[in-house]
Every structure is written in structure tokens, then in C-alpha cells.
Amino acid sequence: MVDYDLGEYETIMIESKIREGVFHKVVKDLKSGKAVSCSCKCWSKGNKPCVGMRTVGFDN
């Protein structure tokens, strides 16, 4: 797991569109404004950007 410096990144909570009451913890790079990580299984297990990451913005 990557240790993100709090001064350069921000964590955004985005509610899942599929599972009510479940939130994605998306890590956003403040310099680029793009998502770099998420707590969800799509990202942590499959390295695929989830809906929450795409909502914030994601570069491949």
C-alpha cells in the first residue's frame, strides 16, 4: 500500500451507486486534480478505476 503525504493528497468519500451506505475512499492528487487510488475492490484487487475514481477524474 502506498503512503500518501497528506499535504499533496486528499481523501474524498463517494457513496457507492450500487450498494447503499457503502462509500469509496478515493485519494485525489491535489496537483493534478486526478484520483490516484481507492479503497474499493476494483482498484485494490484488480487495479481498475472504479466509478468513484472516474467521478473525480482519472488518467490511465
N, C-alpha and C positions, 0 to 999 in steps of 0.2 A: 504494500500500500504506500502511496506517495504521501509525504508530509508536506502539506501546503502552508506556506508562510501566510499568516493572517493579514499582513499588510498588502499583499499582492492579490489575494483571492477573497471571495465572499461566498458563503453558502446560502443558497436560496431554496426554500421549501415550496415544492409544487405538488398539488394534490393529484393523485392518480385519476385518470379519466375512466379507468376500468374498475378499480377497487376503491369503494368509498371508505374514507377515513385513513387511507394509506398515502403517505407523502414521499416524494422523491427528494433527496437532499442533493441538489445539483451544485457543484463547485464551479464558480464563474471566475475567469481571469479578468481582473479589473483593467488591465492594459488593453487587451483585445476585445473585451466585452463578450467573449465566447465561453461556452461551457467546456470544461476540461475533464470532468469526472461526475459520476453519480453513484448513489448508494444502491441503486436497483440491480436486479439480477441480470438484466440485459447488458449492462455495462460491466459489472464486476465479474460475471462469469463468461459472457460472450463478446465483450469489448465492442458492442454495438450501441450506437447512440439511441437513447430512449426518447419518448415524446417530450419528457421534461427537458432534456438536453436540447432537443430541436426547438423547443419553445424559446429558450434563452438564446439559442444560436450556436451552431457547431460547425467547425471546419474539419473536413476529413483529412 
